[in-house]
């Protein structure tokens, strides 16, 4: 069990850690035994307000955290075994972020605000085009989605054209 310094408004359970954040503008990652692993302190930023919501990606390797006019993305770095703040998105006049949700494949993040606004963002790391036939989108570490731009008429006759085995290739 862990004890956070203030009532936690935002809780998430990513990658065998527990994330807790609240009105003190501090985000803390705890290990499964309640020991603090990493603390991100945003209290020195005069533009920052309380952290209101957090949502873990389907892989558990990323967490989106919402506050006033801002969304932050924290990623687990497997090489360094630490959590890092990787992306900050300022959303002027969005006000308090009240809801966050990832798509099941991790490719999109949807954000809801206090005034009823809803925004959708793509969260792909990079993409790779395969000629004019298809492209890969790399969602997070070791996960990708193959999207066909079109399927030629002779695809089913000639299975070697672009075989479905591409789904099983390792990215390492």
C-alpha positions in Angstrom: 0.0 0.0 0.0 1.2 3.5 -0.7 0.4 6.9 0.8 0.3 9.9 -1.4 0.8 13.4 0.1 -2.6 14.8 -1.0 -5.8 13.3 -2.2 -5.1 11.7 -5.6 -7.3 13.1 -8.4 -5.4 11.0 -11.0 -4.6 7.3 -10.6 -3.3 4.9 -13.2 -1.6 1.4 -13.1 1.0 1.2 -15.8 3.8 -1.3 -16.3 3.8 -2.7 -12.7 3.8 0.8 -11.2 1.2 2.9 -9.6 0.8 6.6 -10.7 -0.8 9.1 -8.3 -1.2 12.8 -8.7 -3.3 15.6 -7.4 -3.7 19.2 -6.4 0.0 19.6 -5.2 1.1 19.5 -8.9 3.3 16.5 -8.3 3.1 13.2 -10.1 4.6 10.2 -8.3 5.3 6.7 -9.6 5.2 4.0 -6.9 6.4 0.4 -7.2 4.0 -2.4 -6.3 5.1 -2.2 -2.7 4.3 1.5 -2.3 7.8 2.8 -2.5 8.2 6.0 -4.6 10.2 5.3 -7.7 10.0 8.7 -9.5 8.5 12.1 -8.8 7.7 14.7 -11.4 7.3 18.1 -9.7 5.4 20.8 -11.7 4.8 23.1 -8.7 7.5 25.5 -9.8 5.6 26.3 -13.0 3.3 29.3 -12.4 1.1 28.3 -15.3 0.5 24.7 -14.0 -2.6 23.8 -12.0 -3.7 20.6 -10.4 -3.4 17.3 -12.2 -6.9 16.1 -12.7 -6.9 12.8 -14.6 -4.6 10.0 -15.8 -5.1 7.1 -18.2 -2.8 4.2 -19.0 -2.2 3.1 -22.6 -3.2 -0.5 -23.5 0.4 -1.6 -23.5 1.0 -0.1 -20.1 4.1 1.6 -21.4 2.6 5.1 -21.7 0.4 7.3 -19.4 -1.5 10.4 -20.5 -2.0 12.9 -17.7 -4.3 15.9 -17.9 -4.3 19.2 -16.1 -5.4 22.8 -16.9 -5.0 23.4 -20.7 -2.3 20.7 -20.9 -1.8 17.0 -21.6 1.5 15.3 -20.7 2.7 11.9 -22.0 5.0 9.8 -19.8 6.7 6.7 -21.3 8.5 3.8 -19.8 12.0 3.5 -21.1 12.9 -0.2 -21.1 16.6 0.4 -21.8 17.0 2.8 -18.8 14.2 1.3 -16.6 12.7 4.7 -15.8 9.7 6.8 -16.5 10.3 9.9 -18.7 8.1 12.8 -19.7 8.2 12.5 -23.5 5.6 14.9 -24.8 3.6 17.9 -23.6 0.6 19.2 -25.6 -0.7 22.7 -24.7 -4.4 23.1 -25.4 -5.2 26.8 -25.0 -8.7 27.6 -23.7 -9.5 23.9 -23.1 -9.6 24.5 -19.3 -9.6 21.5 -17.0 -9.2 18.1 -18.7 -11.8 15.8 -17.2 -11.5 12.6 -19.2 -8.8 10.7 -21.1 -9.1 7.4 -23.0 -6.8 5.4 -25.3 -8.1 3.4 -28.3 -7.6 -0.3 -27.7 -4.7 -0.5 -30.2 -3.0 2.5 -28.6 -3.1 4.5 -31.9 -5.4 7.4 -30.7 -6.0 9.3 -27.5 -9.2 11.1 -26.9 -9.5 14.0 -24.4 -12.6 15.6 -22.8 -12.7 19.0 -21.2 -14.7 20.8 -18.6 -16.7 22.9 -21.1 -17.8 19.9 -23.2 -15.0 19.9 -25.8 -13.6 16.7 -27.1 -10.3 16.3 -28.9 -8.7 13.3 -30.6 -5.0 12.8 -31.2 -2.9 10.2 -33.0 -0.3 8.7 -30.8 1.9 6.9 -33.3 5.7 6.9 -32.9 6.4 6.8 -36.6 5.2 5.3 -39.8 6.8 3.4 -42.7 5.2 3.3 -46.2 5.5 0.1 -48.2 5.3 1.4 -51.8 1.8 2.3 -52.8 0.2 -0.8 -51.2 0.3 -0.3 -47.4 2.1 1.3 -44.5 3.0 0.4 -40.9 2.2 2.6 -37.9 4.4 2.0 -34.9 2.2 2.6 -31.9 4.6 1.8 -29.1 7.5 -0.4 -28.3 7.2 -3.7 -30.3 3.7 -3.0 -31.5 2.7 -2.0 -35.0 -0.4 -1.9 -37.2 -0.3 -2.8 -40.9 -2.8 -0.7 -42.8 -3.6 -1.5 -46.5 -4.1 1.5 -48.7 -5.9 -0.7 -51.2 -6.2 -4.4 -51.9 -5.4 -5.3 -55.6 -7.8 -7.6 -57.4 -5.2 -10.4 -57.8 -4.2 -10.3 -54.1 -6.2 -13.4 -53.2 -4.8 -15.3 -56.3 -1.2 -14.4 -55.5 -0.7 -14.6 -51.8 3.0 -13.6 -52.1 2.0 -10.1 -53.2 2.0 -8.8 -49.6 1.6 -11.7 -47.2 -0.1 -11.4 -43.9 3.0 -12.9 -42.3 4.2 -9.3 -41.9 2.1 -9.2 -38.7 4.3 -11.8 -37.1 7.7 -10.1 -37.8 9.7 -8.9 -34.8 10.8 -5.3 -34.7 13.8 -6.0 -32.6 
